[in-house]
Amino acid sequence: MATPTVEQLRVKVFADGANLASMLDLYRDPRISGFTTNPTLMRAAGITDYRAFAQEVIAAIPDRSISFEVFSDELPEMERQAREIASWGAEVYVKIPVSNTRGETTGPVIKSLCQAGVKVNVTALMTLEQVRDVAGNLAGGAPSYISVFAGRVADTGRDPVPMMAAAVEALRPLPQCELIWASPRELLNVFQADQIGCHIITVTHDVLKKLSLVGKDLDTYSLETVKMFRNDAVSAGFTL
């Protein structure tokens, strides 16, 4: 079994979350190339003022890519929100869902924005067909991301690796567009993304904590696990 190392990774690691203190801790980590968040993470973190939070984050982290998502369900308002969000900072990417809640494609909004120079992060994709459709709207436009939720695909019992590899190839003619492996479930996904040439992977803070385990000696890890079980049994006062 090959021993992996973080230093050999080519895939860029973005931190996914909405806790400012944690984001600032990760900002000091040179392995973290950018940041993403979304309304669900912001709500879970207790954020009530969207604009104030976003601008505070951008002021604290001005020189790395950071993505904030629109939340309107109507395409014209979605585009208006996107243009405002984009105006907050030079490194801001605006997350646009692949469709609204009625299943209507956001393709026209995506095309209009990227042709106007707005950097977009098209999100919540789960099929190769969606990747190809979105890529058509991004061609010739501003720098952009396509976020494929590979972790959610895996949750359905499907192996996302072949689809993600095909998505990398589908985006090869678009040098300004980078593929994001979104919603990873374990640290192994970072190495899977790297192996297929995926450009970026977004990783939650909990999974990022496991970076320190990369390359750890497995015999040592096995013994530590045995000791943990033994210590917990003693601490619990178990008897038979």
trRosetta pair geometry for C-beta under 8 A, 3 or more apart (Angstrom, degrees):
i j d omega theta_ij theta_ji phi_ij phi_ji
1 218 7.8 41 75 -20 142 150
3 215 5.1 66 173 -135 98 80
4 8 7.3 -130 -166 52 67 123
4 191 5.6 -62 -127 -102 153 141
4 214 5.7 -80 98 -169 101 96
4 215 5.8 -126 76 -67 57 77
5 8 4.8 88 72 0 94 104
5 9 7.9 -138 102 -22 59 79
5 214 6.7 114 -133 139 28 114
5 215 5.4 35 -90 -64 63 138
6 9 5.8 -35 -168 -2 47 119
6 31 6.3 -26 167 -124 131 139
6 211 6.1 50 -88 -168 140 101
6 214 5.2 106 -47 83 91 158
6 215 7.8 -98 -13 -10 75 117
9 13 7.4 29 131 -36 151 107
9 190 6.9 -29 -122 155 140 105
9 191 7.5 -100 -101 -99 101 62
9 194 5.1 -98 -141 -104 79 145
10 194 5.7 128 44 -150 76 93
10 197 7.7 -20 90 -123 131 52
11 181 7.7 -13 -161 18 142 122
11 190 6.6 -172 78 -171 136 70
11 193 4.9 82 -116 114 164 104
11 194 4.1 -113 -7 -86 114 74
11 198 5.6 24 -115 83 120 83
11 199 6.8 125 -135 151 71 15
11 200 6.6 150 -175 -106 84 16
11 201 5.4 35 154 -6 132 103
12 33 4.1 -61 -167 45 107 156
12 34 6.8 42 149 11 123 105
12 199 6.4 -6 22 155 103 66
12 200 4.7 -29 69 -106 99 75
12 201 7.5 168 82 22 50 61
13 31 5.9 6 51 149 134 86
13 32 5.9 -78 99 -111 97 51
13 33 6.1 120 57 11 53 93
13 190 6.7 5 -98 -134 109 120
13 200 7.7 162 -85 -157 15 66
13 201 6.0 -21 -112 66 60 88
13 203 5.8 -21 -162 11 97 125
13 208 7.6 123 167 -112 129 102
14 32 7.1 83 -129 -164 28 78
14 33 6.2 -64 -76 69 66 82
14 34 4.2 -30 -112 79 101 87
14 35 6.0 -180 -170 -84 90 16
14 36 5.4 58 142 -9 130 100
14 65 7.2 -62 -110 88 120 110
14 180 7.3 -30 27 -134 138 116
14 200 5.6 26 -12 -176 115 112
14 201 7.0 -173 29 89 80 37
14 202 4.6 -36 79 -103 106 69
14 203 7.0 145 75 17 51 71
15 22 7.9 -162 167 134 138 96
15 23 6.6 164 103 -121 136 68
15 26 4.6 57 -58 145 164 162
15 32 5.2 -1 -28 -145 109 129
15 34 7.6 -166 24 98 67 42
15 35 5.2 -22 65 -111 87 75
15 36 7.5 -179 88 29 42 66
15 202 7.5 21 129 -157 5 70
15 203 6.4 -46 -111 70 46 76
15 204 7.9 65 -164 -144 64 16
15 205 6.5 46 -163 -78 107 73
15 208 6.2 -3 -113 -60 94 155
16 35 7.6 155 -85 -163 33 58
16 36 4.9 -18 -107 71 78 96
16 37 7.0 152 -161 -88 59 43
16 41 7.1 -145 160 -80 81 160
16 182 7.9 110 -86 -146 150 80
16 202 4.3 74 -55 166 119 105
16 203 6.2 171 11 70 99 21
16 204 5.2 -54 72 -82 101 54
16 205 7.7 -131 70 -27 58 65
17 22 5.8 -51 118 95 153 131
17 23 6.3 -161 83 -68 107 88
17 35 7.8 -70 46 -156 73 99
17 37 6.5 -39 90 -100 24 89
17 41 5.9 -160 -150 -174 33 137
17 45 7.6 101 172 -66 78 135
17 204 6.3 103 -66 -146 96 65
17 205 4.9 27 -61 -28 151 109
18 23 7.9 -2 -139 -45 14 124
18 37 4.6 99 -81 -144 88 125
18 38 7.9 -102 -54 44 122 45
18 41 4.1 147 -12 131 118 98
18 42 4.4 -156 -147 -86 158 53
18 44 7.1 121 51 62 126 86
18 45 4.1 -146 99 0 104 147
18 47 6.1 -87 162 -21 127 132
18 53 7.6 22 -170 165 99 140
19 22 4.1 53 88 18 111 113
19 23 6.5 171 85 -17 55 86
19 45 5.2 -160 -73 -128 69 127
19 205 7.3 -36 41 -22 119 158
20 23 5.4 -56 -145 37 32 114
20 24 6.3 32 158 -20 67 104
20 53 7.5 -137 -60 -156 116 86
20 56 6.6 -31 -112 118 143 118
20 57 6.2 -132 -112 -88 94 84
20 60 7.1 86 -164 40 105 161
21 24 5.9 -55 -151 35 29 109
21 25 6.7 33 150 -20 62 103
22 25 5.5 -50 -151 33 36 115
22 26 6.4 28 153 -12 67 107
22 205 5.1 -19 173 -112 140 154
23 26 5.8 -60 -150 42 31 107
23 27 6.2 45 148 -34 65 102
23 35 6.0 45 -144 -126 111 146
23 57 6.4 -14 111 -135 161 105
23 60 7.7 97 106 100 113 130
23 61 6.7 -86 150 -35 112 144
24 27 5.2 -40 -145 22 36 122
24 28 7.2 36 156 -17 59 97
24 60 6.0 -60 -92 159 104 134
24 61 7.4 -142 -96 -57 62 104
25 28 6.3 -61 -169 30 33 108
25 29 7.4 30 139 -21 62 105
26 29 5.2 -50 -157 25 49 118
26 32 4.7 70 166 -34 96 171
26 35 7.6 124 96 -91 128 105
26 205 7.1 -117 -53 -112 135 93
26 208 6.9 4 -111 146 124 164
27 32 6.9 -90 -93 84 26 132
27 35 7.9 -26 -80 -51 86 128
27 60 7.3 -132 -42 138 170 94
27 61 5.2 -130 -109 -103 134 109
27 64 7.1 -165 -131 17 86 143
29 32 4.8 70 83 1 102 107
31 211 6.9 137 103 -162 162 159
32 35 7.5 38 165 -67 116 77
32 64 7.7 37 123 -168 85 161
32 208 7.7 18 -84 -140 113 141
33 64 6.6 177 163 -153 40 113
33 65 7.1 16 135 33 80 108
33 200 7.5 -122 76 -122 128 98
34 64 5.0 -169 -104 162 56 98
34 65 3.5 -18 -124 68 131 96
34 66 6.4 -161 -170 -69 84 48
34 67 7.8 57 155 -13 117 90
34 200 7.3 -25 46 -141 128 131
35 57 7.6 -133 105 174 152 125
35 61 6.5 42 5 125 143 160
35 64 6.5 84 -2 109 91 116
35 65 7.2 177 32 98 58 61
35 66 4.5 1 67 -114 99 86
35 67 7.3 -159 103 23 59 69
36 66 7.2 179 -81 -156 37 51
36 67 4.3 -1 -120 50 80 113
36 95 7.5 91 -155 -66 101 131
36 121 7.2 -160 -120 160 115 165
36 147 7.9 121 -142 -99 159 143
36 180 7.9 85 -54 -158 156 154
36 202 5.0 -37 35 -125 137 135
37 41 5.2 -128 -160 78 79 132
37 42 6.0 78 160 -55 120 94
37 57 7.9 -91 -7 -124 145 176
37 66 7.8 9 4 -175 97 91
37 67 6.9 179 30 85 58 71
37 68 6.4 1 62 -104 100 63
37 69 7.4 -128 98 -1 66 96
38 41 5.2 91 53 13 72 102
38 42 7.0 -139 96 -6 34 93
38 69 4.9 32 -129 -1 69 143
38 95 6.6 -76 -102 91 86 167
38 123 7.5 179 -100 163 124 164
39 42 5.5 -58 -142 40 33 113
39 43 6.1 36 159 -22 68 104
39 50 7.9 -24 -109 -110 86 120
39 69 5.9 -96 -23 77 85 122
39 71 5.3 89 -68 -96 146 122
40 43 5.9 -51 -146 34 28 110
40 44 6.5 27 154 -17 62 107
41 44 5.7 -56 -148 38 32 112
41 45 6.3 25 154 -15 65 110
42 45 5.8 -60 -148 41 31 108
42 47 4.0 -57 -180 46 89 137
42 50 6.9 53 158 -112 158 78
42 53 6.7 133 -144 100 116 161
43 46 7.8 54 177 -64 31 18
43 47 6.8 -78 -74 51 28 84
47 50 6.8 84 143 -91 118 50
47 53 4.7 -4 -144 -60 124 162
49 52 3.8 18 119 28 124 118
49 53 6.0 148 87 -20 71 87
50 53 6.2 -66 -153 37 23 107
50 54 6.3 17 158 -16 64 112
50 71 7.8 -118 -110 3 160 137
51 54 5.9 -60 -146 38 27 109
51 55 6.2 19 161 -13 65 111
52 55 6.1 -61 -145 41 26 105
52 56 6.3 29 156 -22 63 108
53 56 5.8 -59 -151 35 29 112
53 57 6.4 27 154 -18 65 106
54 57 5.8 -57 -152 36 31 110
54 58 6.3 27 154 -17 67 108
54 68 5.1 29 -124 -102 127 155
54 85 7.2 -72 171 -136 161 89
54 88 6.3 -7 132 175 114 171
55 58 5.6 -51 -141 38 35 111
55 59 6.2 39 157 -22 65 104
55 88 5.9 -122 -94 -154 79 122
56 59 5.9 -54 -148 35 29 111
56 60 6.4 19 156 -11 63 111
57 60 5.9 -66 -150 43 29 105
57 61 5.9 -25 169 30 70 108
57 66 6.6 178 132 -178 117 157
58 61 6.7 -75 -126 64 23 72
58 62 6.3 64 167 -99 63 64
58 66 6.6 -157 -94 66 75 147
58 88 5.5 -179 -23 143 172 108
58 89 4.3 -155 -162 -39 130 147
58 91 7.8 168 -140 61 91 96
58 92 6.6 -19 -108 -70 128 110
59 62 6.6 1 -147 -64 22 100
61 64 5.6 -52 171 43 103 102
61 66 6.2 108 102 -57 121 140
62 89 6.5 -142 -141 -147 71 128
62 91 6.9 133 171 18 43 127
63 91 6.5 139 -149 -41 17 152
64 91 6.1 111 91 169 19 154
65 91 5.3 -132 -94 179 37 98
65 93 6.1 20 -168 -12 98 115
66 89 7.4 20 52 81 113 141
66 91 6.0 65 16 117 82 102
66 92 6.0 -35 74 -107 84 59
66 93 7.2 178 85 25 32 80
67 92 7.5 123 -103 -166 33 58
67 93 4.4 -33 -97 76 85 100
67 94 7.2 168 -151 -94 75 7
67 95 5.0 81 168 -49 110 100
67 121 4.4 -16 -129 15 136 159
67 145 7.2 -70 -83 43 140 144
68 85 5.2 -147 84 -160 117 129
68 88 7.8 13 27 46 146 145
68 92 6.6 -26 17 -157 103 106
68 93 7.9 150 22 79 56 53
68 94 6.6 -31 71 -119 72 56
68 95 6.5 -138 106 12 23 98
69 94 7.5 114 -115 -176 30 58
69 95 3.5 -43 -95 73 78 121
69 96 7.7 175 -144 -62 74 24
69 97 7.5 57 -161 -45 116 82
69 123 6.7 -53 -109 27 118 153
70 78 5.0 98 138 -151 152 73
70 81 4.3 120 -130 97 102 128
70 82 5.3 -46 -60 -63 130 79
70 85 6.9 -129 -73 -7 76 144
70 94 6.5 40 -34 177 95 104
70 95 6.9 -155 11 82 66 67
70 96 6.2 22 23 -102 119 63
70 97 7.8 -112 67 -1 93 84
71 81 7.1 -132 32 179 61 168
72 77 3.9 -146 -166 108 162 109
72 78 4.6 -143 75 -70 108 63
72 80 7.8 44 0 53 159 93
72 81 5.5 170 -3 -9 116 139
73 78 7.6 -22 179 -60 1 109
73 100 4.8 103 -166 -165 70 116
73 101 5.2 -34 -134 13 124 106
73 102 7.5 96 174 -8 112 92
74 77 4.5 59 75 23 101 110
74 78 6.4 -168 86 -20 45 89
74 100 7.4 60 -73 -120 21 155
75 78 5.2 -51 -141 31 30 120
75 79 6.6 30 161 -18 64 101
75 100 6.9 -101 -59 -43 76 132
75 104 7.3 -89 -49 114 117 127
75 106 6.5 178 -115 -125 96 73
75 108 6.8 38 -174 73 142 110
75 109 5.2 -146 -160 -54 92 121
76 79 5.9 -55 -155 34 32 109
76 80 6.6 31 149 -18 65 104
77 80 5.4 -49 -147 35 39 114
77 81 6.3 41 154 -19 68 102
78 81 6.0 -55 -150 37 28 110
78 82 6.4 31 150 -23 62 108
78 96 6.8 89 167 -134 118 95
78 100 7.4 -123 -54 -85 146 109
78 106 6.7 -93 126 -134 159 118
78 109 5.5 -14 99 -137 118 160
79 82 5.5 -52 -147 33 33 116
79 83 6.5 32 156 -19 65 102
79 109 4.9 -141 -71 -139 97 99
79 112 6.2 -7 -128 88 135 133
79 113 6.4 -153 -135 -63 87 102
80 83 6.0 -55 -152 33 31 108
80 84 6.7 28 152 -15 64 105
81 84 5.8 -58 -153 37 34 110
81 85 6.2 31 154 -18 69 107
82 85 5.8 -55 -145 38 30 109
82 86 6.2 31 156 -21 65 108
82 94 4.4 105 -148 156 85 157
82 96 6.4 5 -95 -76 134 106
82 109 7.2 132 0 171 152 111
82 113 5.5 -49 129 -110 145 140
82 118 6.1 72 146 171 107 155
82 120 7.2 -1 -159 -102 131 100
83 86 5.7 -52 -144 35 30 114
83 87 6.7 37 154 -28 61 104
83 113 7.4 -143 -68 -120 77 95
83 116 7.7 -30 -103 109 105 147
83 118 6.5 -91 -99 -87 61 141
84 87 5.7 -56 -157 26 33 114
84 88 7.6 45 148 -37 61 94
85 88 6.0 -43 -169 3 41 117
85 92 6.3 -155 149 158 79 137
85 94 4.9 120 89 -107 126 106
86 92 5.8 180 -130 97 41 116
86 94 5.3 -57 -62 -38 90 124
86 113 7.8 171 -44 -163 150 109
86 118 4.6 -81 -93 -135 163 97
86 119 6.8 147 -129 38 108 71
88 92 5.4 81 68 -47 92 161
89 92 4.4 111 65 -28 88 106
92 119 7.0 148 97 63 52 113
93 119 4.6 -80 -108 123 73 104
93 120 6.4 95 -171 -166 84 8
93 121 4.3 79 139 -33 122 107
93 144 7.6 129 -144 -134 116 46
93 145 6.0 42 -180 11 157 116
94 113 7.0 -103 67 -177 133 149
94 118 6.1 -20 20 167 129 113
94 119 6.9 130 11 86 76 59
94 120 5.3 -41 68 -113 84 64
94 121 6.6 -179 81 22 30 81
95 120 7.6 121 -103 -169 18 68
95 121 4.5 -37 -93 78 66 104
95 122 7.7 144 -155 -99 55 14
95 123 4.7 12 -165 -15 103 135
95 147 7.5 -8 -132 8 103 143
96 106 5.5 -166 161 134 110 148
96 109 6.2 -172 -154 110 142 118
96 110 5.7 -180 95 -86 153 86
96 113 7.2 172 -48 29 149 157
96 120 5.3 -17 5 -162 117 119
96 121 7.2 148 17 71 67 49
96 122 5.4 -31 70 -107 91 64
96 123 6.8 153 69 17 36 84
97 100 6.9 115 81 -89 123 37
97 106 6.2 121 83 -13 63 148
97 122 7.8 67 -174 -163 9 62
97 123 5.7 -53 -101 73 50 87
97 124 5.0 6 -143 26 85 134
98 105 7.3 -47 159 -137 67 67
98 106 6.4 -172 175 30 20 107
98 122 6.0 77 -83 172 72 100
98 123 6.9 -129 -28 80 79 37
98 124 5.3 -132 8 79 99 90
98 125 5.1 114 -60 -76 144 75
98 130 5.5 5 -158 -166 151 125
98 134 6.5 -75 -123 -72 96 125
99 102 7.7 -122 158 70 105 51
99 103 5.3 -1 160 -151 148 31
99 104 5.8 147 -163 68 92 35
99 105 5.5 -53 -102 -97 87 35
99 106 5.9 -165 -104 -15 27 88
99 124 7.9 -102 31 95 71 126
100 103 7.4 -51 70 15 63 17
100 104 5.1 -1 36 53 103 93
100 106 6.6 118 -38 -66 75 98
105 108 7.6 102 108 -1 93 77
105 133 7.3 -95 -137 152 135 137
106 109 4.7 -48 -178 43 84 117
106 110 5.6 92 121 -29 88 98
106 122 7.7 179 82 -134 120 101
107 110 5.6 -58 -143 36 30 113
107 111 6.2 26 162 -17 67 107
107 133 6.6 -81 -89 157 124 101
107 134 7.3 -137 -103 -104 82 53
107 136 7.8 -2 -146 81 120 99
107 137 4.8 -157 -156 -71 80 148
108 111 5.9 -56 -145 38 29 109
108 112 6.2 30 158 -19 65 109
108 137 7.9 -110 -67 -132 19 131
109 112 5.8 -57 -146 38 29 110
109 113 6.2 25 158 -17 65 110
110 113 6.1 -62 -148 38 25 108
110 114 6.3 10 164 -8 64 111
110 120 6.0 179 -140 119 78 169
110 122 5.9 21 -118 -88 134 121
110 134 6.6 -77 158 -146 170 81
110 137 4.5 67 97 130 115 137
110 138 6.7 -55 156 -66 113 76
111 114 6.4 -61 -140 41 26 100
111 115 6.0 22 163 -15 64 114
111 137 4.1 -100 -65 -161 90 92
111 138 7.7 -116 -95 -63 60 34
111 141 7.3 -153 -146 -62 49 144
112 115 6.1 -65 -147 40 23 108
112 116 6.3 16 156 -15 62 114
113 116 5.8 -67 -151 40 29 107
113 118 4.0 -65 180 63 90 129
113 120 5.4 89 106 -57 132 127
113 141 7.9 62 96 -172 60 144
113 142 7.9 -77 133 30 72 124
114 117 7.8 92 -172 -43 32 9
114 118 6.3 -89 -80 66 35 74
114 119 7.8 61 -114 -112 76 26
114 120 5.6 -80 -68 11 94 119
114 137 7.2 120 29 139 133 78
114 138 5.4 -122 -157 -131 179 62
114 141 2.9 50 142 159 106 153
114 142 4.9 -143 -156 31 68 84
114 144 5.8 -19 -113 -65 128 133
115 140 7.5 21 -101 104 83 95
115 141 5.2 -78 -66 -109 48 103
115 142 7.9 -130 -51 -12 11 86
116 142 7.8 -40 75 -22 46 125
117 141 8.0 -154 -79 -174 28 80
117 142 4.9 108 -150 -72 34 129
118 142 6.1 177 66 34 28 154
119 142 5.1 -113 -81 132 59 124
119 143 5.1 -5 -121 77 108 84
119 144 6.3 -169 -159 -86 62 55
120 138 7.5 -134 63 -108 116 104
120 142 7.4 106 3 74 78 110
120 144 5.1 1 62 -128 76 103
120 145 7.4 -137 110 40 52 68
121 144 7.1 178 -81 -167 39 67
121 145 4.1 3 -121 61 79 113
121 146 7.9 -170 -161 -76 52 19
121 147 6.0 43 169 -24 93 115
121 180 7.3 24 -157 -4 103 148
122 125 6.8 48 125 -35 97 117
122 134 4.9 173 114 -158 163 139
122 138 7.4 -112 -12 -61 134 125
122 144 7.0 26 -7 175 95 116
122 145 7.1 -168 27 94 62 61
122 146 5.2 -12 62 -116 103 65
122 147 6.7 -168 89 23 49 78
123 147 4.3 2 -114 57 68 129
123 182 7.2 97 -143 -75 87 170
124 147 7.2 38 -14 91 34 106
124 149 6.3 4 -135 -25 38 126
125 130 4.3 -177 -144 113 100 132
125 131 6.0 106 167 -67 149 69
125 134 6.7 -82 -82 -11 139 147
125 146 6.3 -4 14 176 150 93
125 147 6.5 146 24 87 95 54
125 148 4.7 -56 88 -103 103 65
125 149 6.8 163 69 4 47 79
126 130 6.8 60 44 23 46 147
126 148 6.7 131 -96 -161 31 77
126 149 5.5 -33 -84 54 88 97
126 152 6.3 -71 -106 91 122 113
126 153 5.5 165 -156 -73 92 95
127 130 4.7 103 62 1 83 100
127 131 7.2 -140 102 -5 50 84
127 163 7.6 -94 -147 -155 37 136
128 131 5.3 -48 -153 31 41 117
128 132 6.5 39 151 -18 68 102
128 163 5.4 -134 -55 -152 101 91
128 166 5.4 -14 -118 103 134 128
128 167 6.1 -138 -118 -71 79 83
128 170 6.9 157 -164 -35 91 153
129 132 5.9 -54 -150 36 33 109
129 133 6.4 33 153 -19 66 107
130 133 5.7 -55 -146 38 32 111
130 134 6.1 28 158 -16 67 108
130 148 8.0 144 84 -108 115 91
131 134 6.1 -60 -147 40 26 106
131 135 6.1 30 155 -25 63 109
131 146 6.0 94 -133 158 80 149
131 148 6.5 -12 -78 -77 113 122
131 167 4.7 -114 -139 -126 168 100
131 170 5.5 95 124 88 120 151
131 171 7.3 -84 174 -50 112 98
131 179 7.9 14 -140 -116 125 110
132 135 5.6 -51 -144 32 30 115
132 136 6.8 37 155 -25 60 100
132 170 5.6 -97 -84 -163 79 138
133 136 5.9 -54 -162 25 31 114
133 137 7.3 19 148 -9 62 105
134 137 5.8 -63 -159 39 40 107
134 138 6.3 29 149 -16 72 112
134 146 5.6 133 105 -118 139 119
135 138 5.6 -64 -144 41 34 108
135 139 6.6 58 155 -50 66 89
135 146 7.0 -32 -70 -61 78 152
135 170 6.1 -152 -26 144 162 102
135 171 6.0 -143 -110 -98 129 73
135 174 5.9 -150 -158 -16 100 151
135 177 6.6 148 -126 114 82 170
136 139 6.1 -27 -153 -7 31 117
137 141 8.0 -3 140 -9 56 143
138 141 5.4 -106 -167 40 51 121
138 144 4.8 -120 -147 59 128 159
138 146 7.4 -111 -19 -59 159 106
138 174 6.3 59 103 -159 109 150
138 176 7.7 -157 155 90 103 100
138 177 5.2 85 129 -88 142 134
139 173 7.9 -4 -117 113 107 105
139 174 6.0 -105 -103 -100 67 113
141 144 6.5 41 91 -30 111 128
141 176 7.2 -161 78 100 56 141
142 176 7.1 -161 144 161 25 136
143 176 4.9 -121 -101 -175 54 92
143 177 7.6 173 -159 -79 48 41
143 178 7.8 13 -174 -2 90 100
144 176 6.5 60 19 127 79 89
144 177 4.9 -15 71 -111 95 80
144 178 7.5 -179 94 26 47 67
145 177 7.2 154 -97 -161 20 65
145 178 5.3 -30 -108 71 72 87
145 179 7.6 131 -160 -112 69 12
145 180 5.2 36 -179 -24 116 117
145 200 6.8 -38 -132 42 121 146
146 167 7.4 -143 102 -180 131 121
146 171 6.8 -154 27 -87 134 137
146 177 6.3 34 -14 176 103 110
146 178 7.5 -172 23 90 71 40
146 179 5.6 -27 66 -113 96 60
146 180 6.6 -172 85 22 42 82
147 180 4.2 -24 -104 72 69 124
147 182 4.3 52 -176 -40 98 138
147 202 7.2 5 -133 -3 115 133
148 153 7.7 -1 159 -21 95 133
148 160 7.7 159 133 -169 115 122
148 163 7.5 -160 169 126 148 109
148 164 6.4 179 87 -103 143 84
148 167 5.9 -76 -30 -113 157 174
148 179 6.8 -8 6 -167 111 95
148 180 6.9 163 22 80 63 64
148 181 6.7 -29 69 -113 90 43
148 182 6.2 168 75 23 34 96
149 152 4.1 10 137 25 118 116
149 153 6.4 144 102 -20 71 84
149 182 4.8 -51 -96 87 54 108
149 183 4.5 31 -155 18 83 132
150 153 5.3 -51 -150 34 38 117
150 154 6.4 40 151 -21 67 102
150 160 3.8 135 -157 147 89 158
150 161 8.0 72 -159 -66 129 43
150 163 7.6 175 -114 79 90 110
150 164 5.5 6 -97 -66 132 128
150 181 5.0 -24 11 -157 138 84
150 182 6.6 136 14 54 76 53
150 183 6.6 179 54 67 56 85
150 184 6.9 12 75 -86 106 63
150 189 7.1 153 100 -154 127 124
150 193 7.9 177 34 -83 163 101
151 154 5.6 -52 -151 35 34 112
151 155 6.6 43 148 -28 63 100
151 160 7.6 -59 -50 -8 23 159
151 182 7.0 -99 14 114 100 54
151 183 3.3 -129 45 122 119 87
151 184 5.1 -168 -65 -102 119 12
151 185 4.7 145 -140 -39 107 85
151 189 7.0 -16 -78 -108 92 164
152 155 5.2 -41 -150 24 40 120
152 156 7.3 39 152 -19 61 97
152 183 5.2 24 -23 101 85 159
153 156 6.1 -59 -166 29 36 108
153 158 5.3 -71 167 77 85 112
153 160 4.2 107 87 -87 129 110
153 163 6.8 -112 180 53 164 149
154 157 7.8 93 -179 -40 40 8
154 158 6.7 -113 -99 72 32 61
154 159 7.2 33 -109 -121 80 29
154 160 5.2 -70 -54 -13 86 112
154 185 6.2 -114 82 -3 140 135
155 185 7.6 149 -63 -71 86 138
158 163 7.8 36 143 -12 120 134
159 162 6.3 63 104 7 104 96
160 163 5.5 -68 -161 49 56 111
160 164 5.5 53 147 -25 88 109
161 164 5.8 -59 -142 39 29 109
161 165 6.3 31 159 -21 65 106
161 192 5.7 -94 -102 -177 110 121
161 196 6.5 178 -164 -51 82 142
162 165 5.7 -55 -147 35 31 112
162 166 6.4 30 154 -17 65 106
163 166 5.7 -56 -150 38 32 111
163 167 6.3 36 150 -23 66 105
164 167 5.3 -49 -147 33 35 116
164 168 6.7 45 151 -25 63 96
164 179 7.4 139 -162 154 82 137
164 181 6.1 28 -138 -100 142 101
164 192 7.9 79 70 136 149 102
164 193 7.1 -79 156 -113 149 70
164 196 5.7 100 110 92 100 159
164 198 5.9 -24 167 -76 116 124
165 168 5.7 -44 -156 25 35 115
165 169 7.0 30 148 -13 62 102
165 196 4.2 -112 -92 -151 83 127
165 197 7.7 81 -130 39 69 94
166 169 5.7 -54 -155 38 38 111
166 170 6.3 42 147 -24 68 105
167 170 5.3 -49 -143 34 36 115
167 171 6.4 24 159 -11 66 107
167 179 5.5 129 128 -130 110 143
167 198 8.0 33 84 -106 108 93
168 171 6.3 -69 -153 42 26 101
168 172 7.0 52 147 -54 61 89
168 179 5.8 -109 -91 23 62 157
168 196 5.8 -177 -13 143 149 96
168 197 4.9 106 -166 87 152 103
168 198 5.9 -107 -79 -82 115 56
168 199 8.0 156 -120 -24 92 78
169 172 5.6 -24 -157 -16 39 119
171 174 5.2 -70 -165 51 69 105
171 177 5.3 -122 -158 99 113 111
171 178 7.6 113 153 -124 149 16
171 179 5.4 -179 20 -49 158 106
174 177 3.9 6 126 25 122 118
178 199 3.8 -111 -162 94 100 160
178 200 5.6 69 143 -7 123 112
179 198 5.3 -97 97 -146 111 77
179 199 5.2 125 48 18 66 99
179 200 7.0 -179 93 35 45 79
180 198 7.6 84 -139 175 14 109
180 199 7.2 -55 -71 71 49 92
180 200 4.5 -31 -105 84 75 108
180 201 6.9 140 -164 -103 65 27
180 202 5.9 30 -178 -19 118 101
181 184 6.3 51 130 -64 104 101
181 189 6.5 -172 143 163 135 106
181 192 7.8 154 -146 92 164 93
181 193 4.2 -115 3 -104 155 128
181 198 4.9 37 -33 162 110 160
181 200 7.1 -170 21 97 69 53
181 201 4.2 -18 62 -109 105 85
181 202 7.3 -164 85 21 56 66
182 201 7.9 -173 -72 -153 31 55
182 202 5.2 13 -118 39 67 119
183 202 7.6 20 -32 77 36 106
184 187 7.9 82 141 -91 133 20
184 189 3.6 -176 -145 85 115 152
184 190 6.8 46 -150 -51 169 65
184 193 7.6 -74 -85 -32 128 129
184 201 6.0 35 -38 -179 135 114
184 202 7.3 176 1 78 96 57
184 203 5.8 -24 46 -104 128 74
184 204 7.9 -149 63 4 83 84
184 207 6.4 152 95 166 108 174
185 189 6.4 113 40 -35 62 137
186 189 5.8 124 66 -11 61 95
186 207 6.8 -175 -141 -130 22 117
187 190 5.6 -31 -174 11 58 115
187 191 7.7 46 140 -7 70 97
187 203 7.9 47 -109 -140 62 134
187 207 5.8 173 -69 -175 72 94
187 210 4.5 -119 -53 99 138 130
187 211 7.1 179 -132 -76 130 49
187 213 7.2 148 40 65 170 113
187 214 7.1 -137 161 -75 139 92
188 191 5.8 -59 -163 40 48 107
188 192 6.2 49 143 -21 76 105
189 192 5.3 -52 -143 39 39 115
189 193 6.1 43 156 -23 68 102
189 201 6.6 161 126 -156 96 142
190 193 5.9 -54 -152 35 27 111
190 194 6.5 28 149 -20 61 108
190 201 5.5 -170 -114 76 65 158
190 203 6.7 2 -77 -76 110 136
191 194 5.4 -49 -145 35 35 116
191 195 6.3 40 154 -25 65 103
192 195 5.8 -52 -148 31 31 112
192 196 6.8 13 160 -6 63 106
193 196 6.5 -69 -153 42 29 97
193 198 4.0 -71 -170 54 85 134
193 201 4.4 142 57 -65 172 125
194 197 7.9 41 178 -66 31 23
194 198 7.1 -70 -63 47 24 87
194 201 8.0 -64 -45 -16 73 130
198 201 6.5 71 111 -60 129 89
203 207 4.9 -116 -174 86 98 119
203 208 5.1 122 120 -64 118 87
204 207 5.0 88 60 12 80 100
204 208 6.9 -141 98 -10 40 91
205 208 5.4 -53 -145 34 34 117
205 209 6.9 49 154 -33 62 94
206 209 6.0 -45 -165 14 32 115
207 210 5.8 -50 -171 21 48 114
208 211 5.8 -11 -175 -20 56 112
209 212 7.2 -34 168 12 53 104
210 213 5.0 -38 -173 23 74 119
210 214 7.7 99 136 -42 74 77
211 214 5.8 -24 -168 -10 50 116
213 216 4.9 -53 -165 -12 62 131
213 221 7.7 71 -154 -105 103 131
216 220 6.7 -115 168 74 91 114
216 221 5.3 90 125 -60 121 119
217 220 4.1 68 85 12 107 113
217 221 6.6 178 92 -14 54 86
218 221 5.2 -50 -141 38 38 115
218 222 6.2 46 155 -26 66 100
219 222 5.6 -49 -149 31 31 115
219 223 6.6 28 153 -16 63 104
220 223 5.9 -57 -151 37 31 108
220 224 6.3 33 152 -20 66 107
221 224 5.7 -53 -148 36 32 114
221 225 6.5 35 152 -22 63 105
222 225 5.8 -57 -155 32 30 113
222 226 6.6 31 150 -19 64 103
223 226 5.6 -50 -150 33 36 113
223 227 6.4 36 152 -18 66 105
224 227 5.7 -55 -149 38 32 112
224 228 6.4 39 150 -26 64 103
225 228 5.5 -48 -149 29 33 115
225 229 6.7 32 154 -16 64 101
226 229 6.1 -56 -155 35 31 108
226 230 6.4 27 152 -15 65 110
227 230 5.6 -58 -146 41 33 111
227 231 6.0 31 158 -19 69 109
228 231 6.0 -56 -142 38 26 108
228 232 6.2 23 160 -17 63 110
229 232 6.0 -59 -146 38 26 108
229 233 6.4 28 155 -21 63 108
230 233 5.8 -57 -151 34 29 112
230 234 6.5 24 155 -15 64 107
231 234 5.8 -56 -149 38 32 109
231 235 6.1 31 154 -19 67 109
232 235 5.6 -52 -140 39 32 112
232 236 6.2 29 158 -18 64 109
233 236 6.0 -59 -147 38 26 108
233 238 5.0 -65 -166 34 79 128
234 237 7.6 35 174 -70 35 35
234 238 7.8 -76 -75 32 21 86
